[in-house]
């Protein structure tokens, strides 16, 4: 074959989909906080996660706790976070056994016939069903305003600076 007819390797300009981004994290100035309580809310455009430290998680009645960190992200990032958390929890449960969310069951220990993961090779518990809202409880999809070049118009008015 001559040089003109030989296939040439794809360059990044010709095959941008074949390229993978390499992300390097700089954790030097990371804000670290422990949380044992989280609240998730959303707007039509973003997911808001408030993280708190509840010093009395077993106390009954009304409690006021302070939000220590608030993360605001778009729904694409929230879905990637949901997937990463799901995979992390699944690996943890395969190694150490099911995570019991009911505090009464956790406090009394496993009942008779309960399975404990004795080794990392133990049979994994089935994954939990996907989280979803009933169709009737879901609000209708919000209309998005188009900004420059078809992008979202930005954060809701309440979050914009005035002046």
C-alpha positions in Angstrom: 0.0 0.0 0.0 1.1 3.5 -0.6 1.2 6.2 2.0 -1.9 7.8 0.5 -4.0 4.7 1.0 -2.8 3.5 4.4 -5.2 4.2 7.2 -4.0 6.8 9.6 -4.6 6.7 13.4 -7.3 9.0 14.5 -6.2 12.3 16.0 -8.0 13.9 19.0 -9.5 16.4 16.6 -11.0 13.6 14.5 -12.1 11.4 17.4 -13.1 13.5 20.4 -15.5 10.8 21.7 -12.6 8.4 22.1 -10.7 10.7 24.4 -11.0 10.3 28.2 -10.5 13.1 30.6 -8.0 12.7 33.3 -9.2 14.4 36.5 -6.5 15.1 39.1 -7.9 16.3 42.5 -6.1 18.8 44.6 -7.4 18.2 48.2 -5.2 20.8 49.8 -7.9 23.4 50.5 -10.8 20.9 50.9 -13.4 21.7 53.6 -13.8 18.6 55.7 -16.9 18.1 57.9 -18.6 15.0 59.4 -22.3 14.6 58.9 -24.8 12.2 60.4 -27.9 13.9 58.9 -28.6 15.1 55.4 -31.6 16.8 53.8 -32.2 16.7 50.0 -34.3 19.3 48.3 -34.5 20.5 44.7 -35.6 23.2 42.3 -36.5 22.7 38.7 -32.8 23.1 37.8 -30.7 21.9 40.8 -30.4 19.5 43.7 -29.6 20.9 47.1 -28.1 18.7 49.8 -27.8 20.1 53.3 -25.4 18.3 55.7 -25.7 18.6 59.4 -24.2 17.2 62.6 -27.0 16.0 65.0 -25.4 15.7 68.4 -28.4 13.9 69.8 -29.6 11.6 67.0 -31.6 9.4 69.4 -33.5 12.3 71.1 -37.2 12.4 70.5 -39.2 15.6 69.9 -38.2 18.8 68.2 -34.6 19.4 67.6 -32.8 22.4 65.9 -29.6 21.5 64.2 -27.3 23.7 62.2 -26.5 23.1 58.5 -22.8 22.9 58.3 -22.4 22.3 54.5 -24.7 22.9 51.6 -24.0 21.4 48.2 -25.9 22.6 45.1 -25.5 20.7 41.9 -27.3 20.1 38.6 -29.3 16.9 38.0 -26.5 15.4 35.9 -24.0 15.6 38.7 -26.6 14.4 41.2 -27.3 11.3 39.1 -23.6 10.6 38.8 -23.3 11.0 42.6 -26.3 8.7 43.1 -24.6 6.0 41.0 -21.3 6.4 42.8 -22.9 6.2 46.2 -24.9 3.1 45.1 -21.8 1.3 43.9 -19.9 2.2 47.1 -22.7 1.0 49.4 -23.1 -2.2 47.4 -19.4 -3.0 47.7 -19.5 -2.2 51.5 -22.5 -4.5 52.0 -20.9 -7.3 50.0 -17.9 -7.1 52.3 -19.5 -6.4 55.7 -23.2 -7.3 55.4 -26.4 -5.4 55.0 -26.5 -1.9 56.5 -29.5 -1.7 58.9 -31.2 1.6 58.9 -33.8 0.8 61.6 -32.1 2.0 64.8 -34.2 -0.5 67.0 -32.9 -3.5 65.0 -29.4 -2.1 65.0 -29.4 -1.6 68.8 -30.7 -5.2 69.5 -28.4 -6.9 67.0 -29.3 -9.4 64.4 -32.3 -11.6 65.3 -32.4 -15.4 65.0 -31.8 -16.6 61.5 -30.2 -13.4 60.4 -27.3 -13.7 58.0 -23.9 -12.1 58.8 -21.3 -11.7 56.1 -18.5 -13.9 57.4 -16.1 -13.2 54.6 -15.7 -11.0 51.5 -16.7 -14.1 49.5 -20.1 -14.4 51.2 -23.2 -14.3 49.1 -24.1 -10.6 48.5 -27.5 -9.3 49.6 -29.8 -8.3 46.7 -29.5 -4.6 45.8 -32.3 -2.4 47.1 -35.1 -1.4 44.7 -34.5 1.8 42.9 -35.8 5.0 44.6 -38.7 6.5 42.7 -41.7 8.6 43.5 -45.2 7.4 42.6 -46.3 8.9 39.4 -49.2 10.7 41.0 -46.9 12.5 43.5 -44.5 13.8 40.9 -45.0 17.5 39.9 -45.2 18.2 36.2 -41.9 19.0 34.6 -40.9 22.6 34.8 -40.3 24.6 31.7 -36.7 25.8 31.4 -35.9 29.2 30.1 -33.3 29.4 27.5 -30.3 31.6 28.1 -27.5 32.5 25.7 -26.6 29.7 23.3 -29.5 27.5 24.6 -28.1 27.1 28.1 -30.1 27.3 31.3 -30.9 30.9 32.5 -28.9 30.4 35.7 -29.8 30.0 39.3 -33.2 30.9 40.6 -33.8 34.5 41.4 -33.6 33.9 45.1 -29.9 33.0 44.7 -28.9 35.8 42.4 -27.1 38.8 43.8 -29.1 42.0 43.6 -27.6 45.3 42.7 
